Amino acid sequence: MSVDWQYLNKKWVHAHEEDTQESLVFRPEEYPLGLSRGRDAIQFFEDGSVARTGIAPNDTLSFSGGSWTLLEDGETLTVSETHRHTTAVKVVSLDSDKLVISK
């Protein structure tokens, strides 16, 4: 599979209602998602930096930053967040309005 990386550099919001047993689905922040108690989001920047927003244990928003790198296989990103471990993420598909990654 070949991923068109031109669409990566934006803010992606977790559309948990579209997840499957094998994958997680993210939509652009302007995509009309239903109401939810809280949604994780990740923003990829062209300079290789990343910003993540999530729900903290006390129900407030949590923010973290870090960096991302595309691995040589052309399908896997590593996301390294400050004060957290590095995560390898396999991208299943990517287009202008949907990012799908393996669980």
N, C-alpha and C positions, 0 to 999 in steps of 0.2 A: 504494500500500500504506500502511496505517496501522499504526504500531508502538505497542503497549501498553507505555509506558515504566514502568509501575508495577513491572515485574519486573527492571529494570536494577540496582537498588541492592542488590547482593550480590557475593560473590566468585565469579568464573567461572574455571573451569579448562579449558585447551585439551584437547579430546578429539580429538587428531590422527588417530586411527583412523577418525573419522567425517568428516574433511575430504573435499571433492571438488575437482575442478580449478578450480572457480569460487569456493569458499567455505571458511571456517574455522569449526569448530564448537566451542563452549564449553558446559560443563555446570556446574551449581552445585557447590561444593566437597564437598557431602555425597553427590553422585551416585556410584554404584558403578562407577568406571572400572577398567579392567584395570591391571595393573602396568606401569610405565614407568620408564625411566631418569631421566626428569625431565619435568616439565610446567610450561609457563608458566601464570601465573594473573594475573588483573586484578580488582581490586575497585573498584566504583563506589560512591561515597557520595552521599547526598542533597544535601550541601552543595557538590557540584561537584568534590570532590577525588577522586583516584584513587591506588591503590597497586598496583604491579606487582611480581610475583615471577617470576624466570626463572633459567635456568642460565647461569652465567658461564663464560668460556673455560677457567677452571681447574677446572671441574666443581663449584664451590660455588654456593650460591644467591646471586643478585643481587637487590637491592631498589631500587626507585625510586618516587618519588611525583610528583604533579603535579595536573593538573586536567582536567576534561572539560566540554564545552559541546555542547548540541544545536543544530544549524544550523536555519535557517528552513525548509528543505525537509521537516523532520520525520522524516528517515530517516538523516541523517548526523551522526556525533559527531566532534568534534575532541578528540584526546587530546594534551595538552601535558605531557611529562614533564620534570622538572628535569634539566638538562644533556643533553637530547636534543632532537630536532626535534619539531615538531607533526605529528601524523598524522591524516588524515581517514579515518574508518571508516564505510562504508555498512552499515547494519544491514538484513539481508535478512529476518530473522524473530526474534522474541523472545517467549518465553512463560516459564512458571514453571520449566521444567527444560531450556531450550535457547536459546542465543544463537548466531545464525548471522550472520557478517559476510562481505562480499565480499573476495576476495584483492586 
